[in-house]
Amino acid sequence: MAATSRGFATQFDLKLRRLGFHHPPPRRDGNGSFELRKRRRVSFDGGDRRVVVSRVRCCCSDSVVPIRKAAGAGKSVEKAEEWRFDPKKSPRRVRIQPSPALPFSSPQSHFASKQEKFYPRCTPRNSGPQSRDSPPKRDTGIANEKDWGIILSSENVNESGTNEDGSTWYRESGEDLGDNGFRCRWTRMGGRSQDGSSEWKETWWEKSDWTGYKELGVEKSGKNAEGDAWWETWQEVLHQDEWSNLAKIERSAQKQAKSGSENAGWYEKWWEKYDAKGWTEKGAHKYGRLNEQSWWEKWGEHYDGRGSVLKWTDKWAETELGTKWGDKWEEKFFAGIGSRQGETWHVSPSAERWSRTWGEEHFGNGKVHKYGKSTTGESWDIVVDEETYYEAEPHYGWPDVVGDSSQLLSIEPPVRPPGVYPNLDFGSSSSSAKPPPPPDELPSQ
């Protein structure tokens, strides 16, 4: 199936939205330019610099090629939904009205209802730990520490029990000590149904040492009688950079869920890094599968704290029939001068390829050079009068992460004896023990 040069970006965007991607591709006009959903607006006009905050609403500028649709009943993603076009809208601005999504694709997964049936029976009041475990939700990023409600016991605990329905539970807590003043306080808890078909586990910890390293973390997993399984880990770290002596805070999260009744599952890895001078790095890798369709997404943001910014996104998807499509873009800016470039592409089952590449050069004086071409012969190369828009600073930066990390910052390391000094390791930190990998990890691509 050959794709036309017009409108494929819209088709790809719809597919990504349909499959649950968090960051849709940028919207482009007929010359290949695009606007992001929310930006700090930096205006350069004739050398005068104005800074205002604005929200930019996107609209699709391309017409839409027909979206593949299968007839008949079944569980496949192609058969589960039917996209309908609103004929009242102009071909240059299209509204799509989807029917309800599949249960597994929804952030409110059917796992939750199954867990609610099990866990209240598994952990009745006053008989053991009341699990808050539930499947992670897609595209929710990295939670703040207050959302976890981590409470570590100051005493060693080792207890277990059996509930009236035959389900069992356990709770343990303790403290591990190591070299260089390392201390790890931890709590583990879990439970399982009488027949072992349903199970949950959750671990909390905090780590510290004499170098000022501090870490707060959570790992949890579970399964239910239907065969659904999930795993999630979250970490927050404070440490001092060995070369700049700047304080840094790093946050990360990994999430995974797999269906027990169909060929469906997803995996996400998120990370954020901040330092006291405004340097910021953020990114995510995602993968998902729903029956015959698979999709991937990677994106990153980098702010150097002095006005330079780099952003990029790469998304692609494929079906078992051999159809593939994708979209990627990158932007680099400093002091109003920079560039954007990207590509949208499609490959049919017969290996016929269509693509459109585009680019922008922003000179910082109100002039923008726009250029592009496609495999169907369209091309453009023009210079226009246009303001430059980009996010010069992260919307969530160092002051924000410090304000949301009060529990991490309040961790107290063991008292250092007089005359004893920490052993500074300028390589990888031995205190930063990583959690074990998830069971049956989904492939990255």
C-alpha positions in Angstrom: 0.0 0.0 0.0 1.6 3.2 -1.1 1.2 6.3 1.1 0.6 9.7 -0.4 2.8 12.6 0.5 -0.1 14.5 2.1 -1.4 13.8 5.5 0.7 10.9 6.7 1.8 12.9 9.7 -1.8 13.0 10.8 -2.2 9.2 10.3 0.8 8.6 12.4 -0.3 10.9 15.1 -3.7 9.2 15.3 -2.0 5.8 15.6 0.2 7.0 18.4 -2.7 8.5 20.3 -4.7 5.4 19.7 -1.9 3.3 21.2 -1.3 5.5 24.2 1.8 7.5 23.4 2.3 10.5 25.7 4.1 12.9 23.4 2.4 13.2 19.9 4.6 14.2 17.0 4.9 17.9 16.3 2.4 19.5 14.0 3.7 20.9 10.7 2.4 23.5 8.3 2.7 23.2 4.5 6.3 24.3 4.7 7.4 21.7 7.2 7.4 24.0 10.3 5.8 23.0 13.5 4.8 24.2 16.9 5.1 22.5 20.3 2.1 22.2 22.6 3.5 24.4 25.4 6.5 26.7 25.2 8.3 29.5 26.8 8.0 32.0 24.0 11.2 33.9 23.1 10.6 36.6 20.5 13.4 38.0 18.4 12.5 40.8 16.1 15.1 43.1 14.6 17.5 42.5 17.5 15.0 43.4 20.3 14.5 40.6 22.7 11.1 40.1 24.3 10.2 37.3 26.6 6.6 36.3 27.2 4.9 33.2 28.3 2.3 31.7 26.0 0.5 28.6 25.2 0.5 27.5 21.6 -2.4 25.3 20.4 -1.7 22.9 17.6 -3.8 22.1 14.6 -3.1 19.6 11.9 -2.4 21.3 8.6 -2.4 18.2 6.4 -5.2 16.3 4.9 -5.6 12.7 5.9 -5.0 9.5 4.0 -7.5 6.7 4.6 -6.7 4.8 7.8 -6.6 1.0 7.6 -9.7 -0.6 9.0 -10.6 -4.3 9.2 -14.1 -5.7 9.1 -15.5 -8.5 11.4 -15.2 -9.3 15.0 -12.0 -9.9 17.0 -9.6 -8.5 19.5 -7.0 -6.9 17.3 -6.4 -3.2 17.6 -7.4 -2.7 14.0 -10.8 -4.2 14.7 -11.3 -2.8 18.2 -11.8 0.8 17.1 -13.1 2.7 14.1 -11.9 6.2 13.4 -14.6 8.5 12.1 -14.0 11.8 10.3 -16.1 14.9 11.1 -17.2 16.1 7.6 -18.1 19.5 9.0 -14.5 20.4 9.4 -12.2 21.7 6.7 -9.8 19.2 5.1 -7.0 21.4 6.5 -8.2 20.9 10.0 -9.5 17.4 10.9 -11.3 16.2 14.0 -11.1 12.5 14.7 -13.7 10.8 16.9 -12.5 7.5 18.3 -14.8 4.8 19.8 -13.8 3.6 23.3 -10.3 2.2 23.6 -9.5 -1.4 24.5 -9.4 -2.1 28.2 -5.7 -2.9 28.2 -4.8 0.3 26.4 -6.5 2.5 28.9 -4.5 4.0 31.8 -7.4 2.6 34.0 -6.5 -1.0 33.2 -8.8 -3.9 34.0 -6.0 -5.1 36.4 -7.3 -2.6 39.0 -10.8 -4.1 39.3 -9.3 -7.6 39.6 -6.9 -6.4 42.3 -9.7 -4.8 44.3 -11.5 -8.1 44.4 -8.4 -9.8 45.8 -6.5 -7.5 48.1 -9.3 -6.5 50.5 -9.7 -10.3 51.2 -6.0 -10.9 51.4 -5.2 -8.2 53.9 -8.1 -7.6 56.3 -7.8 -4.9 58.9 -5.4 -5.5 61.8 -4.1 -8.8 60.4 -1.2 -7.7 58.3 0.1 -5.1 55.9 -2.6 -3.5 53.8 -1.2 -3.5 50.3 -1.5 -0.4 48.2 -0.1 -2.3 45.3 -1.8 -1.8 41.9 -0.6 -2.0 38.3 1.3 1.1 37.1 -0.3 3.5 34.7 1.1 4.3 31.4 2.6 7.7 30.5 2.4 9.0 34.0 6.2 9.8 34.2 8.0 9.9 37.6 5.9 10.3 40.7 6.9 12.6 43.6 8.0 10.9 46.8 4.8 12.1 48.6 2.7 10.0 46.3 4.4 6.8 47.6 3.9 7.4 51.3 7.1 5.6 52.3 7.3 4.9 56.0 10.3 3.0 57.3 10.2 1.3 60.7 12.9 2.3 63.2 12.9 -1.3 64.6 13.7 -4.7 63.1 10.4 -6.5 62.2 9.8 -10.1 61.0 6.2 -11.2 61.1 3.8 -13.2 59.0 0.3 -14.6 59.3 -2.7 -16.3 57.7 -6.0 -14.6 57.1 -9.4 -16.2 57.5 -9.7 -16.9 53.8 -6.4 -18.8 53.7 -4.4 -16.0 52.1 -1.0 -15.3 53.7 1.0 -12.1 54.4 4.4 -11.1 55.7 6.3 -7.9 56.7 10.0 -7.5 57.4 12.2 -4.5 58.1 15.8 -4.0 59.0 19.0 -2.1 58.5 22.2 -3.0 56.6 25.6 -1.3 57.2 28.6 -1.2 55.0 31.9 0.6 54.3 32.3 4.4 54.2 29.4 4.9 56.6 26.9 3.2 54.2 23.5 2.5 55.8 20.4 1.1 54.2 17.1 1.0 56.0 14.4 -1.2 54.4 10.9 -2.6 54.7 9.5 -5.6 52.7 6.0 -6.7 52.7 3.7 -8.9 50.6 0.9 -11.4 50.4 -0.6 -14.2 48.3 -3.9 -16.0 47.9 -4.4 -19.5 49.2 -3.9 -21.1 45.9 -1.0 -18.9 44.9 -2.7 -17.5 41.8 -2.6 -13.9 43.1 0.4 -12.3 44.8 1.9 -8.9 45.6 5.3 -7.7 46.9 6.5 -4.2 47.8 9.9 -3.0 49.1 10.8 0.5 50.4 14.4 1.6 51.2 16.5 4.6 52.0 20.3 4.7 51.7 23.0 7.1 52.8 26.8 7.3 53.5 29.4 9.8 54.7 29.9 11.3 51.2 26.5 12.9 51.4 24.9 10.3 49.1 21.2 9.8 49.8 18.7 7.5 48.1 15.0 6.8 48.5 13.4 4.0 46.5 10.4 1.6 46.0 10.0 -1.6 44.1 6.8 -3.5 43.7 5.3 -6.3 41.7 2.2 -8.4 41.5 0.1 -10.9 39.6 -3.6 -12.0 39.6 -5.5 -15.2 38.9 -6.1 -14.2 35.3 -2.3 -14.2 34.6 -1.8 -10.4 34.4 1.5 -9.4 35.9 3.2 -6.1 36.6 6.4 -4.6 38.0 7.5 -1.1 38.9 10.5 0.6 40.5 11.1 4.2 41.5 14.3 5.9 42.8 15.3 9.4 44.0 19.0 10.1 44.6 21.0 13.1 46.0 24.7 13.2 45.5 27.6 15.6 44.9 29.2 15.8 41.5 32.8 14.7 41.9 34.3 17.3 39.5 32.1 20.4 40.0 31.1 19.8 43.6 27.6 20.7 42.7 24.6 19.0 44.4 22.6 16.8 42.0 19.2 15.2 42.3 18.3 12.3 40.0 14.9 10.6 39.7 14.0 7.5 37.7 11.2 5.1 37.2 10.6 1.8 35.4 7.2 0.3 34.7 6.0 -2.9 33.1 2.7 -4.7 32.7 1.7 -7.8 30.7 -1.7 -9.3 30.0 -2.4 -12.9 30.8 -5.2 -13.3 28.3 -3.8 -11.8 25.1 -0.6 -10.8 23.4 -0.3 -7.4 25.0 2.1 -5.6 27.3 4.2 -2.5 27.7 7.4 -1.2 29.3 8.6 2.3 30.2 11.8 3.8 31.5 11.9 7.4 32.7 14.7 9.5 34.1 15.4 13.1 35.2 18.6 14.7 36.3 19.1 18.2 37.8 22.0 20.2 39.3 22.1 23.4 41.4 23.1 25.6 38.5 20.1 24.7 36.3 21.6 21.9 34.2 18.7 19.5 33.4 18.3 16.3 31.5 15.1 14.4 31.0 14.2 11.4 28.8 12.1 8.3 28.4 12.1 5.0 26.4 8.8 3.2 25.8 7.7 0.0 24.2 4.3 -1.6 23.8 2.5 -4.4 22.0 -1.2 -5.1 21.5 -1.9 -8.3 19.5 -0.5 -7.7 16.0 0.7 -4.1 16.5 3.9 -2.9 18.3 5.2 0.6 18.9 8.2 2.3 20.3 9.0 5.8 21.5 12.2 7.6 22.7 12.6 11.2 23.6 15.1 13.5 25.4 15.6 17.0 26.6 18.8 18.7 27.7 19.2 22.2 29.2 22.8 23.4 30.0 21.6 26.1 32.5 23.0 28.9 30.3 20.3 29.1 27.7 21.3 26.2 25.4 18.6 23.6 24.8 18.4 20.3 22.8 15.2 18.3 22.3 14.5 15.2 20.2 11.8 12.6 19.7 11.7 9.4 17.7 8.5 7.3 17.4 7.8 4.3 15.2 5.3 1.4 15.0 4.7 -1.7 12.9 2.2 -4.5 12.3 2.8 -8.2 11.8 1.7 -7.7 8.1 4.8 -5.6 7.5 3.4 -2.1 7.6 5.8 0.4 9.4 5.5 4.1 10.0 7.3 6.6 12.1 8.1 10.3 12.9 11.2 12.0 14.4 12.4 15.5 15.0 15.1 17.5 16.7 15.6 21.1 17.8 18.7 23.0 19.0 18.6 26.6 20.2 20.7 29.1 22.0 20.0 32.9 22.4 17.2 32.7 19.7 19.4 31.1 17.1 19.0 27.5 16.2 17.5 24.8 14.0 14.7 22.3 13.7 14.6 19.2 11.5 12.6 16.1 11.2 11.2 13.2 9.1 7.9 11.4 8.7 8.0 8.0 6.9 5.9 5.0 6.0 6.7 1.6 4.6 4.0 -0.6 3.1 3.9 -4.4 3.3 5.3 -4.5 -0.3 8.4 -2.5 0.9 7.3 0.7 -0.9 8.6 3.6 1.1 7.3 7.2 1.4 9.0 9.9 3.4 9.0 13.7 3.9 12.0 15.5 5.4 11.9 19.1 6.6 14.0 21.7 8.3 14.2 25.2 9.7 17.0 27.6 10.4 16.3 30.4 12.8 18.7 33.3 12.5 17.6 35.3 15.6 16.6 38.4 13.6 13.0 37.5 12.7 14.0 35.5 9.6 13.5 31.8 9.3 14.7 29.6 6.4 12.3 26.7 5.8 13.1 23.8 3.5 12.0 20.2 2.8 11.2 17.6 0.3 9.3 14.2 -0.1 9.7 11.1 -2.1 6.6 12.1 -4.1 8.4 15.1 -5.6 7.1 18.0 -3.4 9.8 20.5 -2.2 10.1 23.9 -0.7 13.0 26.3 0.1 11.9 29.7 1.4 12.8 32.5 3.9 9.9 34.0 5.9 9.4 36.6 8.5 8.5 34.7 11.6 9.0 34.8 15.4 11.1 32.1 17.0 9.4 29.9 19.7 11.1 27.4 22.0 11.4 26.4 25.6 14.6 28.1 26.9 14.2 26.6 30.4 12.6 23.4 31.7 9.1 23.8 33.0 10.2 21.7 36.0 13.7 22.5 37.3 16.0 22.5 40.3 13.9 24.6 42.6 10.9 22.4 41.9 12.7 19.1 42.4 14.2 20.4 45.7 10.8 21.4 46.9 9.4 18.0 46.1 12.2 16.0 47.7 11.9 16.8 51.4 11.9 13.2 52.6 15.1 12.5 50.5 16.9 15.5 51.9 15.9 14.6 55.5 17.7 11.2 55.4 20.3 11.2 58.1 23.5 9.2 57.5 25.3 7.4 60.4 27.4 9.6 62.6 31.0 9.8 61.4 33.6 9.2 64.2 36.2 12.0 64.8 39.2 11.6 62.6 37.5 9.2 60.1 37.0 10.6 56.6 34.9 9.3 53.7 36.6 7.4 50.9 35.7 9.4 47.8 35.3 7.2 44.8 35.5 9.2 41.5 34.1 6.3 39.6 30.6 4.9 40.0 29.1 5.2 43.4 29.1 1.9 45.3 26.1 3.1 47.3 23.9 3.3 44.3 22.7 -0.3 44.1 20.3 -0.8 41.3 17.2 -2.9 41.7 17.0 -6.2 40.0 15.7 -6.3 36.4 12.0 -6.9 35.8 11.0 -10.5 35.3 10.5 -11.5 31.6 11.4 -8.0 30.4 9.8 -6.9 27.2 12.2 -6.4 24.3 13.3 -2.8 23.6 12.7 -3.2 19.9 
